[in-house]
């Protein structure tokens, strides 16, 4: 373990995590008062979009078993498994964790019905019988006062999100159950994608230290089931392929660069806000000290926008109308002055206290990493890991300051949160099981005490 990491005492990690606890407590107290007094937050259990509902369910025994096994054996397996087995094993373990938490609410409520509410994409599948016509007409239904306006999630995203579920329906995988399976299966792959990226841009040792925390993340509560789990997967593999192309650790770097661009183009048509992943992509190229993948990346990134544009969808016009729609609804009522910091309390609950403690070490390390780069032009694996995580923090900060994510960020920011989890690699090895237990306990409490809206 590097000298600087040993020099940070574990009690400082506890103090940093304690700061996260205080932030959440303050957001709960202030938010509860504001909602009771003024009713402007539009959430029932601030800062989360959730209701108080203590319960257990079919997934409870499985969730306890997955948590116990990961805490007991996760660090040792992460250190010893062959690399390929670790990547696929992390995907599988993440699947088990997400599924078990989703099934705490039962099959119908926890999975099959989550994506069929009045807010969701599946409500408009029948309006895409003629896809080109629906795309040409898409912007006419964004505003609330428009005739036959789209439900909130359809209106709030480019049509790539809705079209995904249209295509699933067309190939015989229609309905909420298959949509849930799709989102959970892909969402679980985020753990594998972040591992691949960290290994390529930092080193394998860092990826192995991060692996158990990528699996046992409280974010799993919202990965199962929301479409943002699917978005998180597309975002994560965009960066993973770009990292492999930039470091030339892929068998076919050119294909990886092109594939990364294709996924980034798709990402921009799944969620407007995820264009901010350009910040993390740029960081990956800077850390790899190359722009070689950029031409193929840009060529790939142009494909999806070109197709949608030729089919008649205007991304910029749709985004302009979305901003207007956002302020027509709850976004125009929810106070920016509360959510600009309460969103960060939501993020603490999504990434967990282990990540908060790791972020404390990461930010400290990153300041030294920048100085070393500027002074000597050299860096270490830990420098590169810290700077990658800081890039994700910057992207998240931009999303926060934009004012277009007031509340519900426990779901909306899942793609960014996945990259913050890698900060736990900075925690001392001897404290890993303690912090894994803290992660599991938080996720179990959230899932069993609250009924989350997504």
C-alpha positions as CSV (number, residue, x, y, z in Angstrom):
1,X,0.0,0.0,0.0
2,X,1.4,3.4,-0.9
3,X,2.9,5.5,1.8
4,X,0.4,8.4,1.5
5,X,-2.6,6.0,1.8
6,X,-1.2,4.4,4.9
7,X,-0.7,7.9,6.4
8,X,-4.4,8.6,6.5
9,X,-5.8,7.0,9.7
10,X,-9.1,5.0,9.5
11,X,-10.7,7.3,12.1
12,X,-10.6,10.1,9.4
13,X,-12.6,7.8,7.2
14,X,-15.2,7.5,10.0
15,X,-15.3,11.3,10.4
16,X,-15.8,11.7,6.6
17,X,-18.6,9.1,6.6
18,X,-20.0,10.9,9.6
19,X,-20.2,14.0,7.6
20,X,-22.3,12.1,5.0
21,X,-24.6,11.0,7.8
22,X,-25.1,14.5,9.0
23,X,-25.8,15.7,5.5
24,X,-28.5,13.1,5.1
25,X,-30.0,13.9,8.5
26,X,-30.1,17.6,7.7
27,X,-31.8,16.9,4.3
28,X,-34.4,14.7,6.1
29,X,-35.1,17.3,8.8
30,X,-35.1,20.4,6.6
31,X,-37.0,18.6,3.9
32,X,-39.7,17.2,6.2
33,X,-40.3,20.7,7.6
34,X,-40.5,22.3,4.2
35,X,-42.8,19.7,2.8
36,X,-45.1,19.8,5.8
37,X,-45.1,23.6,5.9
38,X,-45.1,24.5,2.2
39,X,-45.6,21.3,0.2
40,X,-43.1,22.4,-2.4
41,X,-40.7,19.5,-2.5
42,X,-43.2,17.0,-4.0
43,X,-41.6,14.0,-2.3
44,X,-43.1,12.0,0.7
45,X,-39.8,11.1,2.4
46,X,-37.4,13.9,1.6
47,X,-34.8,13.8,0.2
48,X,-35.9,10.6,-1.5
49,X,-38.9,10.0,-3.7
50,X,-40.3,7.3,-1.4
51,X,-42.8,6.6,1.4
52,X,-42.3,5.1,4.8
53,X,-43.3,1.5,4.6
54,X,-41.5,-1.1,6.8
55,X,-41.9,-4.5,5.2
56,X,-40.2,-7.8,4.4
57,X,-40.7,-10.0,1.3
58,X,-39.6,-13.0,-0.7
59,X,-36.3,-11.4,-1.5
60,X,-35.3,-10.8,2.1
61,X,-33.6,-14.1,2.8
62,X,-31.7,-13.9,-0.5
63,X,-30.6,-10.4,0.1
64,X,-29.3,-11.3,3.5
65,X,-27.4,-14.3,2.1
66,X,-25.9,-12.3,-0.8
67,X,-24.8,-9.6,1.6
68,X,-23.3,-12.0,4.1
69,X,-21.4,-14.0,1.4
70,X,-20.0,-10.8,-0.2
71,X,-18.8,-9.5,3.1
72,X,-17.3,-12.8,4.1
73,X,-15.7,-13.9,0.8
74,X,-15.8,-10.9,-1.5
75,X,-12.4,-9.3,-0.7
76,X,-10.5,-12.6,-0.9
77,X,-12.2,-13.7,-4.1
78,X,-11.6,-10.3,-5.7
79,X,-7.9,-10.7,-4.9
80,X,-7.5,-14.3,-6.1
81,X,-9.9,-15.0,-9.0
82,X,-8.5,-15.0,-12.5
83,X,-9.3,-11.6,-14.1
84,X,-12.0,-12.8,-16.5
85,X,-13.7,-14.8,-13.8
86,X,-13.7,-11.7,-11.6
87,X,-15.4,-9.6,-14.2
88,X,-18.1,-12.1,-15.0
89,X,-18.4,-13.0,-11.3
90,X,-18.9,-9.4,-10.4
91,X,-21.7,-9.1,-13.0
92,X,-23.3,-12.3,-11.6
93,X,-23.0,-11.2,-8.0
94,X,-24.4,-7.8,-8.8
95,X,-27.3,-9.5,-10.5
96,X,-28.0,-11.5,-7.4
97,X,-27.9,-8.5,-5.2
98,X,-30.1,-6.3,-7.4
99,X,-32.6,-9.2,-7.9
100,X,-32.8,-10.1,-4.2
101,X,-33.5,-6.4,-3.3
102,X,-36.1,-6.0,-6.0
103,X,-37.9,-9.1,-4.8
104,X,-38.2,-7.8,-1.3
105,X,-41.2,-6.0,-2.7
106,X,-42.4,-9.1,-4.5
107,X,-42.4,-10.0,-8.2
108,X,-45.3,-7.9,-9.3
109,X,-44.6,-4.7,-7.2
110,X,-40.9,-5.0,-7.2
111,X,-40.3,-5.9,-10.9
112,X,-43.2,-6.5,-13.2
113,X,-45.2,-3.4,-12.5
114,X,-42.4,-0.9,-11.8
115,X,-42.1,0.2,-15.4
116,X,-45.8,0.2,-16.2
117,X,-47.0,3.2,-14.0
118,X,-48.5,6.2,-15.6
119,X,-45.1,8.0,-15.6
120,X,-43.3,5.3,-17.6
121,X,-42.3,4.6,-21.2
122,X,-44.4,1.5,-21.5
123,X,-47.6,3.6,-21.4
124,X,-47.0,4.8,-25.0
125,X,-45.8,1.7,-26.8
126,X,-49.0,1.6,-28.9
127,X,-48.3,5.1,-30.1
128,X,-45.2,3.9,-32.0
129,X,-46.8,1.6,-34.5
130,X,-45.4,3.9,-37.2
131,X,-42.0,4.7,-35.7
132,X,-40.9,7.4,-38.3
133,X,-44.2,9.2,-37.9
134,X,-44.0,9.1,-34.1
135,X,-40.5,10.5,-34.2
136,X,-41.5,13.3,-36.6
137,X,-44.4,14.1,-34.2
138,X,-42.5,13.6,-31.0
139,X,-41.8,17.2,-30.0
140,X,-45.5,18.2,-30.4
141,X,-46.4,16.1,-27.4
142,X,-43.7,17.2,-24.9
143,X,-45.4,20.2,-23.2
144,X,-48.1,19.5,-20.6
145,X,-50.7,21.7,-22.5
146,X,-50.0,19.9,-25.8
147,X,-52.7,17.6,-27.1
148,X,-52.2,14.0,-25.9
149,X,-49.0,15.0,-24.1
150,X,-46.4,12.3,-23.3
151,X,-46.1,10.9,-19.8
152,X,-43.3,12.5,-17.7
153,X,-40.5,10.0,-18.5
154,X,-41.2,9.9,-22.2
155,X,-41.4,13.7,-22.4
156,X,-38.3,14.0,-20.2
157,X,-36.0,11.9,-22.4
158,X,-35.1,11.6,-26.1
159,X,-37.1,8.9,-27.8
160,X,-34.2,6.3,-27.7
161,X,-35.4,5.3,-24.3
162,X,-39.0,4.7,-25.4
163,X,-37.9,3.0,-28.6
164,X,-35.9,0.4,-26.6
165,X,-39.1,-0.8,-25.1
166,X,-40.9,-0.6,-28.4
167,X,-38.3,-2.9,-29.9
168,X,-38.5,-5.3,-27.0
169,X,-42.3,-5.4,-27.5
170,X,-41.9,-6.0,-31.2
171,X,-39.6,-9.0,-30.7
172,X,-42.0,-10.7,-28.3
173,X,-40.6,-9.3,-25.0
174,X,-43.3,-6.9,-24.2
175,X,-44.7,-5.8,-20.8
176,X,-43.3,-4.7,-17.5
177,X,-41.7,-8.1,-16.6
178,X,-39.5,-8.3,-19.6
179,X,-38.7,-4.5,-19.3
180,X,-37.6,-5.1,-15.7
181,X,-35.5,-8.1,-16.7
182,X,-33.8,-6.0,-19.4
183,X,-33.0,-3.1,-17.1
184,X,-31.8,-5.3,-14.2
185,X,-29.6,-7.6,-16.4
186,X,-27.9,-4.7,-18.1
187,X,-27.7,-2.5,-15.0
188,X,-25.8,-5.3,-13.2
189,X,-23.2,-5.2,-15.9
190,X,-22.1,-1.7,-14.7
191,X,-19.9,-3.4,-12.1
192,X,-18.1,-5.3,-14.8
193,X,-17.7,-2.2,-17.0
194,X,-16.3,-0.1,-14.2
195,X,-13.8,-2.9,-13.3
196,X,-12.6,-3.1,-16.9
197,X,-12.2,0.7,-17.1
198,X,-10.3,0.9,-13.8
199,X,-8.0,-1.9,-14.8
200,X,-7.2,-0.2,-18.2
201,X,-6.8,3.3,-16.8
202,X,-5.3,2.7,-13.4
203,X,-4.2,-0.9,-12.7
204,X,-5.6,-4.4,-11.9
205,X,-4.9,-4.1,-8.2
206,X,-7.1,-1.0,-7.9
207,X,-9.9,-2.8,-9.8
208,X,-9.7,-5.8,-7.6
209,X,-9.9,-3.7,-4.4
210,X,-13.0,-1.9,-5.8
211,X,-14.8,-5.0,-7.0
212,X,-16.7,-6.0,-3.8
213,X,-17.9,-2.4,-3.4
214,X,-19.1,-2.3,-7.0
215,X,-21.2,-5.4,-6.3
216,X,-22.6,-4.6,-2.8
217,X,-23.7,-1.0,-3.6
218,X,-26.9,0.6,-2.2
219,X,-27.5,1.8,-5.7
220,X,-28.9,-1.6,-6.3
221,X,-32.1,-0.5,-4.6
222,X,-32.8,1.7,-7.7
223,X,-31.1,-0.5,-10.3
224,X,-34.0,-2.9,-9.8
225,X,-36.1,-1.7,-11.4
226,X,-35.7,1.6,-13.3
227,X,-34.7,2.4,-16.8
228,X,-31.8,4.4,-15.5
229,X,-30.1,1.2,-14.6
230,X,-30.1,0.5,-18.4
231,X,-28.8,4.0,-19.1
232,X,-26.1,3.4,-16.5
233,X,-25.0,0.3,-18.3
234,X,-24.7,2.1,-21.7
235,X,-22.8,4.9,-20.1
236,X,-20.4,2.5,-18.3
237,X,-19.6,0.5,-21.4
238,X,-19.1,3.7,-23.4
239,X,-16.2,4.5,-21.0
240,X,-15.0,0.9,-20.7
241,X,-14.6,0.6,-24.5
242,X,-13.0,4.0,-24.8
243,X,-10.5,3.1,-22.0
244,X,-9.6,-0.2,-23.8
245,X,-9.2,1.6,-27.1
246,X,-7.1,4.4,-25.5
247,X,-4.8,2.1,-23.7
248,X,-4.7,-0.4,-26.6
249,X,-5.5,-3.2,-24.2
250,X,-8.4,-4.4,-26.4
251,X,-7.7,-7.1,-29.0
252,X,-9.1,-4.7,-31.6
253,X,-8.7,-1.1,-30.4
254,X,-10.3,0.4,-33.5
255,X,-13.4,-1.6,-33.0
256,X,-13.5,-0.6,-29.3
257,X,-13.2,3.1,-30.2
258,X,-16.0,2.8,-32.8
259,X,-18.2,0.8,-30.4
260,X,-17.6,3.4,-27.7
261,X,-18.7,6.1,-30.0
262,X,-21.8,4.2,-31.1
263,X,-22.8,3.7,-27.4
264,X,-22.2,7.4,-26.6
265,X,-24.4,8.4,-29.5
266,X,-27.1,6.1,-28.2
267,X,-26.6,7.5,-24.7
268,X,-27.3,11.0,-25.9
269,X,-30.7,9.7,-27.2
270,X,-31.5,7.9,-24.0
271,X,-31.1,10.9,-21.6
272,X,-30.2,14.5,-22.3
273,X,-28.3,14.9,-19.1
274,X,-26.0,12.0,-19.9
275,X,-24.2,14.0,-22.6
276,X,-22.1,15.0,-19.5
277,X,-20.4,11.7,-19.8
278,X,-18.2,13.5,-22.4
279,X,-16.4,14.8,-19.3
280,X,-15.5,11.3,-18.1
281,X,-14.6,10.2,-21.6
282,X,-12.3,13.2,-22.0
283,X,-10.7,12.3,-18.6
284,X,-10.1,8.7,-19.9
285,X,-8.2,10.0,-22.9
286,X,-6.2,12.4,-20.8
287,X,-5.3,9.7,-18.3
288,X,-4.3,7.4,-21.2
289,X,-2.3,10.4,-22.7
290,X,-3.7,9.8,-26.2
291,X,-6.3,11.1,-28.6
292,X,-5.8,8.2,-31.0
293,X,-9.3,6.8,-30.6
294,X,-11.0,10.1,-31.1
295,X,-11.6,10.0,-34.9
296,X,-13.3,6.6,-34.7
297,X,-15.1,7.5,-31.5
298,X,-16.6,10.6,-33.2
299,X,-17.5,8.7,-36.3
300,X,-19.4,6.1,-34.2
301,X,-21.0,8.9,-32.1
302,X,-22.5,10.4,-35.2
303,X,-24.4,7.3,-36.3
304,X,-27.3,7.4,-33.9
305,X,-27.9,11.2,-34.1
306,X,-27.8,10.9,-37.9
307,X,-30.4,8.2,-37.9
308,X,-32.8,10.0,-35.6
309,X,-32.3,13.2,-37.5
310,X,-33.1,11.6,-40.8
311,X,-36.2,10.1,-39.3
312,X,-37.4,13.5,-38.3
313,X,-36.5,13.9,-34.6
314,X,-34.9,17.3,-33.7
315,X,-32.8,16.7,-30.5
316,X,-32.2,20.4,-29.8
317,X,-35.8,21.4,-30.2
318,X,-36.9,18.6,-28.0
319,X,-34.5,19.6,-25.3
320,X,-35.7,23.2,-25.5
321,X,-39.3,22.0,-25.0
322,X,-38.3,19.7,-22.2
323,X,-36.9,22.6,-20.2
324,X,-40.2,24.4,-20.7
325,X,-42.1,21.2,-19.7
326,X,-39.8,20.7,-16.6
327,X,-40.8,24.1,-15.3
328,X,-44.5,23.5,-16.1
329,X,-44.5,20.6,-13.6
330,X,-42.9,19.8,-10.2
331,X,-39.5,21.1,-11.5
332,X,-41.0,24.6,-11.5
333,X,-42.2,24.3,-7.9
334,X,-39.3,22.4,-6.2
335,X,-36.9,25.0,-4.6
336,X,-33.4,25.0,-6.1
337,X,-32.0,26.3,-2.8
338,X,-32.9,23.0,-1.1
339,X,-32.3,20.5,-3.8
340,X,-28.9,21.8,-4.9
341,X,-27.5,20.3,-1.7
342,X,-30.2,17.8,-0.8
343,X,-29.4,16.0,-4.1
344,X,-26.0,15.3,-2.6
345,X,-27.6,13.7,0.4
346,X,-29.5,11.4,-2.0
347,X,-26.2,10.5,-3.6
348,X,-24.8,9.6,-0.1
349,X,-27.7,7.1,0.2
350,X,-27.1,5.7,-3.3
351,X,-23.3,5.2,-3.1
352,X,-23.1,4.4,0.7
353,X,-20.8,5.5,3.5
354,X,-17.9,3.4,2.3
355,X,-17.9,5.4,-0.9
356,X,-18.1,8.7,1.0
357,X,-15.1,7.6,3.1
358,X,-13.3,6.6,-0.1
359,X,-14.1,10.0,-1.7
360,X,-12.5,11.8,1.2
361,X,-9.3,9.9,0.4
362,X,-9.8,10.3,-3.3
363,X,-10.1,14.1,-3.3
364,X,-7.0,14.4,-1.1
365,X,-5.0,12.1,-3.3
366,X,-6.2,13.9,-6.5
367,X,-4.8,17.2,-5.4
368,X,-1.4,15.6,-5.1
369,X,-1.9,13.8,-8.4
370,X,-2.5,17.1,-10.3
371,X,0.7,18.6,-8.7
372,X,2.8,15.6,-9.7
373,X,1.5,15.7,-13.3
374,X,2.2,19.4,-13.6
375,X,5.6,19.2,-12.0
376,X,7.0,15.9,-13.5
377,X,4.6,14.8,-16.1
378,X,4.4,11.4,-14.3
379,X,1.6,9.7,-12.4
380,X,0.9,6.5,-10.5
381,X,-2.0,4.1,-10.8
382,X,-3.6,5.7,-7.7
383,X,-3.2,9.1,-9.3
384,X,-5.1,7.9,-12.4
385,X,-7.9,6.3,-10.3
386,X,-8.3,9.4,-8.2
387,X,-8.6,11.6,-11.3
388,X,-11.1,9.3,-13.0
389,X,-13.3,9.5,-9.9
390,X,-12.9,13.2,-9.7
391,X,-14.0,13.5,-13.3
392,X,-17.2,11.7,-12.4
393,X,-17.7,14.1,-9.5
394,X,-17.3,17.1,-11.8
395,X,-19.9,15.7,-14.2
396,X,-22.3,15.1,-11.3
397,X,-21.7,18.6,-10.0
398,X,-22.5,20.0,-13.4
399,X,-25.8,18.1,-13.4
400,X,-26.6,19.3,-9.9
401,X,-25.8,23.0,-10.6
402,X,-27.9,22.9,-13.9
403,X,-31.1,22.8,-11.8
404,X,-32.6,20.2,-14.1
405,X,-32.3,17.5,-11.5
406,X,-34.2,18.7,-8.5
407,X,-35.2,15.5,-6.6
408,X,-35.3,11.9,-7.9
409,X,-31.6,12.0,-8.3
410,X,-31.3,8.6,-6.5
411,X,-32.5,7.3,-9.9
412,X,-31.4,9.9,-12.4
413,X,-27.8,10.0,-11.2
414,X,-27.2,6.2,-11.2
415,X,-24.9,6.4,-14.2
416,X,-22.6,8.9,-12.4
417,X,-22.9,7.2,-9.0
418,X,-21.5,4.0,-10.5
419,X,-18.1,5.7,-11.0
420,X,-18.0,7.1,-7.5
421,X,-18.1,3.6,-6.1
422,X,-14.6,3.0,-7.4
423,X,-13.3,5.4,-4.7
424,X,-13.7,2.6,-2.1
425,X,-10.5,1.1,-3.6
426,X,-8.6,3.7,-1.6
427,X,-9.9,2.3,1.8
428,X,-7.3,0.2,3.7
429,X,-7.6,-3.5,3.1
430,X,-8.0,-4.3,6.8
431,X,-11.2,-2.2,7.0
432,X,-12.9,-3.6,3.8
433,X,-15.3,-6.0,5.5
434,X,-16.4,-3.3,8.0
435,X,-17.2,-0.9,5.1
436,X,-18.9,-3.6,3.1
437,X,-21.1,-4.4,6.0
438,X,-22.0,-0.7,6.2
439,X,-22.9,-0.7,2.5
440,X,-25.1,-3.8,2.9
441,X,-26.8,-2.5,6.0
442,X,-27.7,0.8,4.4
443,X,-29.2,-0.9,1.3
444,X,-31.2,-3.4,3.4
445,X,-32.6,-0.7,5.6
446,X,-33.6,1.5,2.6
447,X,-35.2,-1.4,0.8
448,X,-37.1,-2.7,3.9
449,X,-38.1,0.5,5.6
450,X,-39.1,2.6,2.5
451,X,-41.2,2.0,-0.6
452,X,-39.2,3.7,-3.3
453,X,-41.0,5.3,-6.1
454,X,-38.8,3.8,-8.8
